[in-house]
Amino acid sequence: MSPAVAEKVDDDLWSAIGDPTRRLVLDLLLVDGAGTATTLSQQMPVTRQAVAKHLGVLDRVGLVRATPAGREKRYRVDEAQLARAAAQLSSVGSAWDARLRRIKRIAEAIQRSQQDQQRDRPDRGE
């Protein structure tokens, strides 16, 4: 990864997004608009406590924002931070696409070189 891309990538953010349960929490919040640990846990195969811990991680990296709602907190996705994450993913994807194109060109050059060498060799069967 180029230094410019590496500086733009927030490892904590991507570590948080890397967990499948947290991605499910984000998906549910995006669909529903908001939710509490209780309402989210009713839609998930994990406990309310587990959901609360995942929401805490997402809150620490700024992907969700909490507002008090009685005895609980109501969470919403921070759209600006989610857009930032999407931009980072796009940037990393572009960098990898460029690397793969370079690797392909190198491999094709090696293949052509090997084919040229085989064509230029005298036939040993004569």
DSSP file with accessible surface (Angstrom, degrees, kcal/mol):
  #  RESIDUE AA STRUCTURE BP1 BP2  ACC     N-H-->O    O-->H-N    N-H-->O    O-->H-N    TCO  KAPPA ALPHA  PHI   PSI    X-CA   Y-CA   Z-CA
    1    1 A M              0   0  106      0, 0.0    91,-0.0     0, 0.0    95,-0.0   0.000 360.0 360.0 360.0 136.0    0.0    0.0    0.0
    2    2 A S     >  -     0   0   51      1,-0.1     4,-2.9     4,-0.0     5,-0.2  -0.321 360.0-114.2 -68.3 153.7    1.4    3.4   -0.9
    3    3 A P  H  > S+     0   0  100      0, 0.0     4,-2.1     0, 0.0     5,-0.2   0.875 117.0  55.9 -56.6 -35.7    2.2    5.7    2.0
    4    4 A A  H  > S+     0   0   54      1,-0.2     4,-0.9     2,-0.2    -2,-0.0   0.922 111.9  41.5 -64.2 -41.7   -0.6    8.1    0.9
    5    5 A V  H >> S+     0   0   13     -3,-0.2     4,-1.0     1,-0.2     3,-0.5   0.919 112.0  55.6 -71.3 -41.7   -3.2    5.3    1.0
    6    6 A A  H >< S+     0   0   52     -4,-2.9     3,-0.5     1,-0.2    -2,-0.2   0.885 105.0  53.1 -59.5 -37.8   -1.8    3.9    4.3
    7    7 A E  H 3< S+     0   0  166     -4,-2.1    -1,-0.2     1,-0.2    -2,-0.2   0.836 108.4  50.8 -66.4 -30.6   -2.2    7.3    6.0
    8    8 A K  H << S+     0   0  125     -4,-0.9     2,-0.5    -3,-0.5    -1,-0.2   0.672  90.1  93.1 -81.5 -18.0   -5.8    7.5    5.0
    9    9 A V    <<  -     0   0   27     -4,-1.0     2,-0.9    -3,-0.5     3,-0.1  -0.669  64.3-151.6 -85.8 126.2   -6.8    4.1    6.3
   10   10 A D     >  -     0   0   41     -2,-0.5     4,-2.4     1,-0.2     5,-0.2  -0.841   6.9-167.3 -97.1 102.0   -8.1    4.1    9.8
   11   11 A D  H  > S+     0   0  121     -2,-0.9     4,-2.5     1,-0.2     5,-0.2   0.859  86.4  53.1 -61.2 -38.2   -7.2    0.6   11.2
   12   12 A D  H  > S+     0   0  119      2,-0.2     4,-2.2     1,-0.2    -1,-0.2   0.920 109.5  49.6 -62.9 -42.0   -9.5    1.0   14.3
   13   13 A L  H  > S+     0   0    0      1,-0.2     4,-2.3     2,-0.2    -2,-0.2   0.947 114.5  43.5 -60.5 -47.6  -12.4    1.8   12.0
   14   14 A W  H  X S+     0   0   65     -4,-2.4     4,-1.8     1,-0.2    -2,-0.2   0.828 109.9  56.0 -73.5 -27.9  -11.8   -1.2    9.7
   15   15 A S  H  X S+     0   0   82     -4,-2.5     4,-0.5    -5,-0.2    -1,-0.2   0.923 109.9  47.2 -64.6 -42.0  -11.1   -3.5   12.7
   16   16 A A  H >< S+     0   0    1     -4,-2.2     3,-0.9     1,-0.2    -2,-0.2   0.923 114.6  45.2 -64.4 -44.3  -14.6   -2.5   14.0
   17   17 A I  H 3< S+     0   0   20     -4,-2.3    -1,-0.2     1,-0.2    -2,-0.2   0.787  99.7  72.8 -71.2 -24.6  -16.2   -3.0   10.6
   18   18 A G  H 3< S+     0   0   47     -4,-1.8    -1,-0.2    -5,-0.2    -2,-0.2   0.711  76.4  91.2 -65.9 -18.5  -14.4   -6.3   10.1
   19   19 A D  S <X S-     0   0   44     -3,-0.9     4,-2.1    -4,-0.5     5,-0.2  -0.652  71.8-145.2 -82.8 127.6  -16.5   -8.1   12.7
   20   20 A P  H  > S+     0   0   81      0, 0.0     4,-2.1     0, 0.0    -1,-0.1   0.854  98.5  53.2 -61.7 -35.1  -19.6   -9.8   11.1
   21   21 A T  H  > S+     0   0   37      2,-0.2     4,-2.5     1,-0.2     5,-0.1   0.922 109.1  48.7 -67.4 -40.3  -21.8   -9.1   14.1
   22   22 A R  H  > S+     0   0   36      2,-0.2     4,-2.6     1,-0.2    -1,-0.2   0.881 109.0  53.3 -67.7 -34.5  -20.9   -5.4   14.0
   23   23 A R  H  X S+     0   0  105     -4,-2.1     4,-2.7     2,-0.2    -1,-0.2   0.917 108.9  49.9 -64.4 -38.4  -21.7   -5.3   10.3
   24   24 A L  H  X S+     0   0   63     -4,-2.1     4,-2.8     2,-0.2    -2,-0.2   0.927 109.0  51.7 -64.7 -41.9  -25.1   -6.8   11.1
   25   25 A V  H  X S+     0   0    0     -4,-2.5     4,-2.6     1,-0.2    -2,-0.2   0.944 111.5  47.3 -58.3 -47.7  -25.7   -4.2   13.7
   26   26 A L  H  X S+     0   0   11     -4,-2.6     4,-2.6     1,-0.2    -2,-0.2   0.924 111.1  51.4 -60.2 -43.8  -24.8   -1.5   11.2
   27   27 A D  H  X S+     0   0   92     -4,-2.7     4,-2.3     1,-0.2    -2,-0.2   0.929 111.1  47.5 -59.2 -45.4  -27.1   -3.0    8.6
   28   28 A L  H  X S+     0   0   24     -4,-2.8     4,-3.1     1,-0.2     5,-0.3   0.910 112.3  49.2 -64.2 -41.9  -30.0   -3.2   11.1
   29   29 A L  H  X S+     0   0    1     -4,-2.6     4,-2.2    -5,-0.2    -1,-0.2   0.889 110.7  50.6 -64.7 -37.6  -29.4    0.4   12.1
   30   30 A L  H  < S+     0   0   83     -4,-2.6    -2,-0.2    -5,-0.2    -1,-0.2   0.899 115.5  42.5 -66.6 -38.5  -29.3    1.5    8.5
   31   31 A V  H  < S+     0   0  119     -4,-2.3    -2,-0.2    -5,-0.2    -1,-0.2   0.940 124.3  34.7 -71.8 -46.5  -32.6   -0.3    7.7
   32   32 A D  H  < S-     0   0   80     -4,-3.1    -2,-0.2    -5,-0.2    -3,-0.2   0.646  97.8-132.7 -85.2 -18.1  -34.4    0.8   10.9
   33   33 A G  S  < S+     0   0   34     -4,-2.2    44,-0.3    -5,-0.3     2,-0.3  -0.059  78.2   5.7  90.8 -35.8  -32.9    4.3   11.2
   34   34 A A        +     0   0   15     -6,-0.2     2,-0.3    42,-0.1    42,-0.2  -0.973  65.4 171.1-167.6 165.0  -32.1    3.8   14.9
   35   35 A G  B     -A   75   0A   1     40,-1.7    40,-3.4    -2,-0.3     2,-0.2  -0.971  24.5-123.5-173.8 164.5  -32.2    1.2   17.6
   36   36 A T     >  -     0   0    9     -2,-0.3     4,-2.8    38,-0.2     5,-0.3  -0.679  41.3-101.7-108.3 169.3  -31.3    0.3   21.2
   37   37 A A  H  > S+     0   0    4     36,-0.5     4,-2.3    -2,-0.2     5,-0.1   0.901 124.3  51.0 -58.1 -36.6  -29.3   -2.7   22.3
   38   38 A T  H  > S+     0   0   40      2,-0.2     4,-1.3     1,-0.2    -1,-0.2   0.952 111.6  43.6 -67.1 -50.5  -32.6   -4.3   23.3
   39   39 A T  H  4 S+     0   0   51      1,-0.2     4,-0.4     2,-0.2    -2,-0.2   0.887 116.4  48.3 -66.1 -35.8  -34.4   -3.8   20.0
   40   40 A L  H >< S+     0   0    0     -4,-2.8     3,-1.7     1,-0.2    -1,-0.2   0.906 106.6  55.6 -69.1 -41.3  -31.3   -4.8   18.0
   41   41 A S  H >< S+     0   0   20     -4,-2.3     3,-1.2    -5,-0.3     5,-0.3   0.800  98.2  63.7 -64.5 -25.0  -30.8   -8.0   20.1
   42   42 A Q  T 3< S+     0   0  147     -4,-1.3    -1,-0.3     1,-0.2    -2,-0.2   0.704 107.3  43.4 -69.7 -17.1  -34.4   -9.1   19.3
   43   43 A Q  T <  S+     0   0   92     -3,-1.7    -1,-0.2    -4,-0.4    -2,-0.2   0.306 110.7  67.2-106.8   6.3  -33.3   -9.3   15.6
   44   44 A M  S <  S-     0   0   18     -3,-1.2     7,-0.1     2,-0.2   -23,-0.0  -0.888  81.1-120.9-130.2 159.8  -30.0  -11.0   16.2
   45   45 A P  S    S+     0   0  121      0, 0.0     2,-0.3     0, 0.0    -4,-0.1   0.037  88.9  78.5 -87.6  28.2  -28.7  -14.3   17.4
   46   46 A V  S    S-     0   0   46     -5,-0.3    -2,-0.2     1,-0.1    -3,-0.0  -0.882  85.3 -93.0-130.6 165.7  -26.8  -12.7   20.3
   47   47 A T     >  -     0   0   83     -2,-0.3     4,-2.3     1,-0.1     5,-0.2  -0.244  33.5-110.5 -74.9 164.7  -27.6  -11.4   23.7
   48   48 A R  H  > S+     0   0   92      1,-0.2     4,-2.7     2,-0.2     5,-0.2   0.890 120.3  54.6 -59.0 -40.3  -28.5   -7.8   24.5
   49   49 A Q  H  > S+     0   0  121      2,-0.2     4,-2.1     1,-0.2    -1,-0.2   0.902 107.5  49.2 -63.0 -40.5  -25.2   -7.5   26.4
   50   50 A A  H  > S+     0   0   27      2,-0.2     4,-2.3     1,-0.2    -1,-0.2   0.927 111.5  49.0 -64.9 -42.3  -23.2   -8.7   23.4
   51   51 A V  H  X S+     0   0    0     -4,-2.3     4,-2.9     1,-0.2    -2,-0.2   0.925 108.8  53.6 -62.8 -42.4  -25.0   -6.2   21.2
   52   52 A A  H  X S+     0   0   32     -4,-2.7     4,-2.1     1,-0.2    -1,-0.2   0.903 108.8  49.3 -60.1 -40.4  -24.3   -3.4   23.8
   53   53 A K  H  X S+     0   0  161     -4,-2.1     4,-1.9     2,-0.2    -1,-0.2   0.924 111.7  48.2 -65.2 -42.6  -20.6   -4.3   23.6
   54   54 A H  H  X S+     0   0   32     -4,-2.3     4,-2.4     1,-0.2    -2,-0.2   0.906 110.2  52.0 -65.0 -39.7  -20.6   -4.2   19.8
   55   55 A L  H  X S+     0   0    0     -4,-2.9     4,-2.6     1,-0.2    -1,-0.2   0.889 106.1  55.7 -62.9 -36.5  -22.4   -0.9   19.9
   56   56 A G  H  X S+     0   0   19     -4,-2.1     4,-2.4    -5,-0.2    -1,-0.2   0.909 108.2  47.3 -61.7 -41.7  -19.7    0.4   22.2
   57   57 A V  H  X S+     0   0   31     -4,-1.9     4,-1.6     2,-0.2    -2,-0.2   0.942 113.1  48.1 -64.5 -45.8  -17.0   -0.5   19.7
   58   58 A L  H  <>S+     0   0    0     -4,-2.4     5,-2.1     1,-0.2     6,-1.0   0.876 111.8  50.9 -63.9 -34.5  -18.9    1.1   16.9
   59   59 A D  H ><5S+     0   0   50     -4,-2.6     3,-1.3     4,-0.2    -1,-0.2   0.917 105.2  55.9 -68.7 -41.9  -19.4    4.2   19.0
   60   60 A R  H 3<5S+     0   0  188     -4,-2.4    -1,-0.2     1,-0.3    -2,-0.2   0.852 110.8  44.1 -60.5 -35.0  -15.7    4.5   19.9
   61   61 A V  T 3<5S-     0   0   24     -4,-1.6    -1,-0.3    -5,-0.1    -2,-0.2   0.450 117.6-114.2 -90.8   1.0  -14.8    4.6   16.2
   62   62 A G  T < 5S+     0   0    4     -3,-1.3    19,-0.3    -4,-0.3    -3,-0.2   0.559  81.3 122.0  85.4   8.1  -17.6    7.0   15.4
   63   63 A L  S   <S+     0   0    0     -5,-2.1    15,-2.8    -6,-0.2     2,-0.3   0.751  79.0  29.9 -76.3 -24.3  -19.7    4.8   13.2
   64   64 A V  E     -B   77   0A   0     -6,-1.0     2,-0.4    13,-0.3    13,-0.2  -0.943  69.7-149.6-130.0 156.7  -22.7    5.2   15.5
   65   65 A R  E     -B   76   0A 120     11,-2.6    11,-2.0    -2,-0.3     2,-0.4  -0.987  13.9-145.9-125.4 136.7  -23.9    8.0   17.8
   66   66 A A  E     -B   75   0A  33     -2,-0.4     9,-0.2     9,-0.2   -30,-0.0  -0.818  13.8-176.8-105.8 141.5  -25.8    7.4   21.0
   67   67 A T  E     -B   74   0A  74      7,-2.1     7,-3.5    -2,-0.4    -2,-0.0  -0.989  38.4 -99.4-129.9 142.0  -28.5    9.6   22.5
   68   68 A P  E     +B   73   0A 121      0, 0.0     5,-0.3     0, 0.0     2,-0.2  -0.339  36.9 179.4 -60.2 139.1  -30.2    8.8   25.8
   69   69 A A  E >   -B   72   0A  41      3,-3.4     3,-1.8     1,-0.2     2,-0.3  -0.725  60.3 -68.5-140.7  82.3  -33.7    7.2   25.5
   70   70 A G  T 3  S-     0   0   80      1,-0.3    -1,-0.2    -2,-0.2     0, 0.0  -0.498 116.4 -12.5  69.0-126.6  -35.0    6.6   29.0
   71   71 A R  T 3  S+     0   0  251     -2,-0.3    -1,-0.3    -3,-0.1     2,-0.2   0.510 135.2  53.8 -84.4  -5.7  -32.9    3.9   30.6
   72   72 A E  E <  S- B   0  69A  50     -3,-1.8    -3,-3.4    -5,-0.0     2,-0.4  -0.635  82.5-111.7-117.9 179.8  -31.2    3.0   27.4
   73   73 A K  E     - B   0  68A 111     -5,-0.3     2,-0.5    -2,-0.2   -36,-0.5  -0.932  20.7-141.7-113.4 140.0  -29.3    4.6   24.6
   74   74 A R  E     - B   0  67A  93     -7,-3.5    -7,-2.1    -2,-0.4     2,-0.4  -0.891  20.9-153.3-102.0 128.0  -30.7    5.0   21.1
   75   75 A Y  E     -AB  35  66A  20    -40,-3.4   -40,-1.7    -2,-0.5     2,-0.3  -0.815  15.0-179.7-106.6 141.8  -28.1    4.5   18.4
   76   76 A R  E     - B   0  65A 133    -11,-2.0   -11,-2.6    -2,-0.4     2,-0.2  -0.970  35.6-103.6-131.6 150.7  -28.0    5.9   14.9
   77   77 A V  E     - B   0  64A  17     -2,-0.3     2,-1.0   -44,-0.3   -13,-0.3  -0.530  28.7-129.1 -72.2 134.8  -25.4    5.4   12.2
   78   78 A D     >  -     0   0   36    -15,-2.8     4,-2.3    -2,-0.2     5,-0.2  -0.783  21.7-163.4 -83.9 104.0  -23.1    8.4   11.7
   79   79 A E  H  > S+     0   0  151     -2,-1.0     4,-2.5     1,-0.2    -1,-0.2   0.835  83.9  55.7 -64.6 -32.4  -23.5    8.8    8.0
   80   80 A A  H  > S+     0   0   76      2,-0.2     4,-2.1     1,-0.2    -1,-0.2   0.925 110.5  44.8 -66.8 -42.0  -20.4   11.0    7.6
   81   81 A Q  H  > S+     0   0   30    -19,-0.3     4,-2.4     2,-0.2    -2,-0.2   0.888 112.6  51.7 -69.7 -36.7  -18.2    8.4    9.3
   82   82 A L  H  X S+     0   0   51     -4,-2.3     4,-2.5     2,-0.2    -2,-0.2   0.917 109.5  50.1 -64.9 -39.7  -19.7    5.7    7.2
   83   83 A A  H  X S+     0   0   60     -4,-2.5     4,-2.5     2,-0.2    -2,-0.2   0.897 108.8  52.7 -64.2 -38.1  -19.0    7.7    4.1
   84   84 A R  H  X S+     0   0   98     -4,-2.1     4,-2.3     2,-0.2    -2,-0.2   0.922 109.1  49.3 -62.4 -42.4  -15.5    8.1    5.3
   85   85 A A  H  X S+     0   0    3     -4,-2.4     4,-2.5     1,-0.2    -2,-0.2   0.922 110.8  49.9 -63.3 -42.4  -15.2    4.4    5.7
   86   86 A A  H  X S+     0   0   57     -4,-2.5     4,-2.5     1,-0.2    -2,-0.2   0.904 109.8  51.2 -63.8 -39.4  -16.6    3.8    2.2
   87   87 A A  H  X S+     0   0   62     -4,-2.5     4,-2.4     2,-0.2    -1,-0.2   0.904 109.9  49.8 -64.8 -39.9  -14.1    6.3    0.7
   88   88 A Q  H  X S+     0   0   10     -4,-2.3     4,-2.8     2,-0.2     5,-0.2   0.928 110.3  50.0 -63.2 -44.3  -11.2    4.5    2.4
   89   89 A L  H  X S+     0   0  102     -4,-2.5     4,-2.8     1,-0.2    -2,-0.2   0.924 111.0  49.4 -61.3 -41.6  -12.4    1.2    1.1
   90   90 A S  H  X S+     0   0   76     -4,-2.5     4,-2.6     2,-0.2    -1,-0.2   0.919 111.5  49.3 -63.3 -42.0  -12.6    2.7   -2.4
   91   91 A S  H  X S+     0   0   29     -4,-2.4     4,-2.2     2,-0.2    -2,-0.2   0.930 113.0  45.8 -64.0 -45.6   -9.1    4.1   -2.1
   92   92 A V  H  X S+     0   0   29     -4,-2.8     4,-2.5     1,-0.2     5,-0.2   0.924 112.4  52.3 -64.4 -41.1   -7.7    0.8   -0.9
   93   93 A G  H  X S+     0   0   29     -4,-2.8     4,-2.5    -5,-0.2    -2,-0.2   0.916 109.3  49.2 -61.3 -42.5   -9.5   -1.0   -3.7
   94   94 A S  H  X S+     0   0   69     -4,-2.6     4,-2.3     2,-0.2    -1,-0.2   0.903 109.8  51.6 -63.6 -41.7   -8.1    1.3   -6.3
   95   95 A A  H  X S+     0   0   18     -4,-2.2     4,-2.1     1,-0.2    -2,-0.2   0.920 112.0  46.3 -62.6 -42.0   -4.6    0.9   -5.0
   96   96 A W  H  X S+     0   0  125     -4,-2.5     4,-2.7     2,-0.2    -2,-0.2   0.885 109.1  54.7 -69.2 -36.6   -5.0   -2.9   -5.1
   97   97 A D  H  X S+     0   0   86     -4,-2.5     4,-2.2    -5,-0.2    -1,-0.2   0.932 108.9  48.8 -59.8 -42.3   -6.4   -2.7   -8.6
   98   98 A A  H  X S+     0   0   24     -4,-2.3     4,-2.1     1,-0.2    -2,-0.2   0.916 111.3  49.7 -64.5 -42.3   -3.3   -0.8   -9.7
   99   99 A R  H  X S+     0   0   36     -4,-2.1     4,-2.6     1,-0.2    -1,-0.2   0.920 110.2  50.2 -61.1 -44.3   -1.0   -3.3   -8.1
  100  100 A L  H  X S+     0   0   98     -4,-2.7     4,-2.5     1,-0.2    -1,-0.2   0.881 108.5  52.2 -65.1 -36.5   -2.8   -6.2   -9.8
  101  101 A R  H  X S+     0   0  140     -4,-2.2     4,-2.4     2,-0.2    -1,-0.2   0.916 110.7  48.3 -63.7 -41.4   -2.6   -4.5  -13.2
  102  102 A R  H  X S+     0   0  121     -4,-2.1     4,-2.5     2,-0.2    -2,-0.2   0.925 111.4  49.7 -64.1 -43.4    1.2   -4.1  -12.6
  103  103 A I  H  X S+     0   0  100     -4,-2.6     4,-2.8     1,-0.2     5,-0.2   0.921 110.3  51.1 -61.1 -42.2    1.5   -7.8  -11.6
  104  104 A K  H  X S+     0   0  129     -4,-2.5     4,-2.7     2,-0.2    -1,-0.2   0.931 109.9  49.2 -61.9 -44.0   -0.4   -8.8  -14.7
  105  105 A R  H  X S+     0   0  140     -4,-2.4     4,-2.3     2,-0.2    -1,-0.2   0.917 112.6  48.1 -62.5 -41.7    1.9   -6.7  -17.0
  106  106 A I  H  X S+     0   0  105     -4,-2.5     4,-2.5     2,-0.2    -2,-0.2   0.940 112.4  48.4 -63.8 -46.1    5.0   -8.3  -15.3
  107  107 A A  H  X S+     0   0   54     -4,-2.8     4,-2.5     1,-0.2    -2,-0.2   0.909 112.0  49.2 -62.3 -40.4    3.6  -11.8  -15.7
  108  108 A E  H  X S+     0   0   74     -4,-2.7     4,-2.6    -5,-0.2    -1,-0.2   0.897 110.4  50.9 -66.6 -37.7    2.7  -11.2  -19.3
  109  109 A A  H  X S+     0   0   43     -4,-2.3     4,-2.5     2,-0.2    -2,-0.2   0.916 111.0  48.4 -65.4 -41.4    6.2   -9.8  -20.0
  110  110 A I  H  X S+     0   0   90     -4,-2.5     4,-2.6     2,-0.2    -2,-0.2   0.930 111.7  49.9 -63.6 -43.7    7.8  -12.9  -18.4
  111  111 A Q  H  X S+     0   0  109     -4,-2.5     4,-2.4     1,-0.2    -2,-0.2   0.929 111.4  47.9 -62.4 -43.8    5.6  -15.2  -20.4
  112  112 A R  H  X S+     0   0  133     -4,-2.6     4,-2.7     1,-0.2    -1,-0.2   0.922 111.2  51.6 -62.8 -41.5    6.5  -13.4  -23.6
  113  113 A S  H  X S+     0   0   55     -4,-2.5     4,-2.4     1,-0.2    -2,-0.2   0.917 110.7  47.7 -61.8 -43.4   10.2  -13.5  -22.8
  114  114 A Q  H  X S+     0   0  108     -4,-2.6     4,-2.2     2,-0.2    -1,-0.2   0.903 112.1  49.5 -65.8 -39.8    9.9  -17.3  -22.1
  115  115 A Q  H  X S+     0   0   89     -4,-2.4     4,-2.2    -5,-0.2    -2,-0.2   0.911 110.7  50.2 -65.8 -39.9    8.1  -17.8  -25.4
  116  116 A D  H  X S+     0   0   67     -4,-2.7     4,-2.1     1,-0.2    -2,-0.2   0.910 110.1  50.5 -63.1 -42.3   10.7  -15.8  -27.3
  117  117 A Q  H  X S+     0   0  105     -4,-2.4     4,-1.1     2,-0.2    -2,-0.2   0.908 111.2  48.2 -64.0 -40.5   13.5  -17.8  -25.7
  118  118 A Q  H  < S+     0   0  127     -4,-2.2     3,-0.3     1,-0.2    -1,-0.2   0.897 112.2  49.1 -67.0 -37.8   11.8  -21.1  -26.7
  119  119 A R  H  < S+     0   0  165     -4,-2.2    -1,-0.2     1,-0.2    -2,-0.2   0.859 111.7  49.2 -69.9 -34.0   11.3  -19.9  -30.2
  120  120 A D  H  < S+     0   0  129     -4,-2.1    -1,-0.2    -5,-0.2    -2,-0.2   0.634  88.6 101.9 -83.3 -13.6   14.9  -18.7  -30.6
  121  121 A R  S  < S-     0   0  138     -4,-1.1     2,-0.1    -3,-0.3     3,-0.0  -0.479  80.2-113.3 -71.4 139.9   16.4  -22.0  -29.3
  122  122 A P        -     0   0  106      0, 0.0     2,-0.5     0, 0.0    -1,-0.1  -0.437  38.0-100.6 -68.6 146.7   17.8  -24.3  -31.9
  123  123 A D    >   -     0   0  112      1,-0.2     3,-1.0    -2,-0.1     0, 0.0  -0.548  30.2-158.5 -70.2 119.3   15.8  -27.6  -32.2
  124  124 A R  T 3  S+     0   0  220     -2,-0.5    -1,-0.2     1,-0.2    -3,-0.0   0.565  81.3  75.7 -79.2  -6.3   17.8  -30.2  -30.3
  125  125 A G  T 3         0   0   69      0, 0.0    -1,-0.2     0, 0.0    -2,-0.1   0.555 360.0 360.0 -83.2  -3.6   16.2  -33.0  -32.1
  126  126 A E    <         0   0  201     -3,-1.0     0, 0.0     0, 0.0     0, 0.0  -0.412 360.0 360.0 -84.8 360.0   18.2  -32.4  -35.3
